[in-house]
Amino acid sequence: EVRQYVLDLDDLGFVIGYEDYRLEDNKEDKVKSYIGSDSVKVFDLSAGPLIRASLLQLSDDHYIFYYNIHHIIGDGWSMNILSRDVFSYYDAYKLDTEPDLPLLRIQYKDYASWQLGQLESDLYDSHRRYWLEELSGDLPVLDLPSLKIRPLVKTHRGRRLRSYLGKDVTGSLRSFSQDKGGTLF
């Protein structure tokens, strides 16, 4: 039976790490190395926490706040909310005031309750039947052409490719995807 468990802070295992690079020669390289090595660390989905954070100090008045969050608990929408809230707390801390955050209309458990209620609806049953039929039988292996030979043992080790798209191209892609009922994701 799936349930929500709210752990005490002490049981959660979440700590904000601290690294002091003030005496280092190549501060920026050390920070990049730290972030690079942390970004490939595996999250333990069964035990958590599913977020890691660190304060990296470069000088007496220059810090970098870094966090790494597992995608299972956050998406682009929630990242914007998290950033907004972190900066609200930061600004309030600088001004020695209380953060001005909007009150939540609902909690996640309210959404989960609504979603569970959907499981009992006729609409859910028709969707369920459709996908069970669509995905029944043997599913084909997607074998896309590649210049590389697939390894005998699947490792899930991928690579990143970064590119820059200008505002005009991004705007056109956004309009196209919205016209087709999709998103940039």
Residue pairs with C-beta under 8 A, 6 or more apart in sequence:
4 109
4 112
12 48
12 49
13 47
13 48
13 49
14 48
14 49
14 51
14 53
16 53
16 54
16 55
17 52
17 53
17 54
17 55
18 54
18 55
18 56
18 57
19 30
19 34
19 54
19 55
19 56
19 57
20 57
21 27
21 30
21 31
21 56
21 57
21 58
22 57
22 58
22 59
22 60
24 30
27 58
27 59
28 58
31 56
31 58
31 64
34 54
34 56
34 66
35 66
38 52
38 54
38 66
38 68
39 68
41 52
41 68
43 50
43 70
45 70
45 72
50 69
50 70
50 72
50 73
51 67
51 68
51 69
51 70
51 73
52 67
52 68
52 69
53 65
53 66
53 67
53 68
54 65
54 66
54 67
55 63
55 64
55 65
55 66
56 63
56 64
56 65
56 66
57 63
58 64
65 86
69 79
69 82
74 82
76 185
85 99
85 101
88 99
88 100
88 101
89 99
91 99
92 98
92 99
92 100
118 124
165 173
170 184
173 184
174 184
177 183
177 184
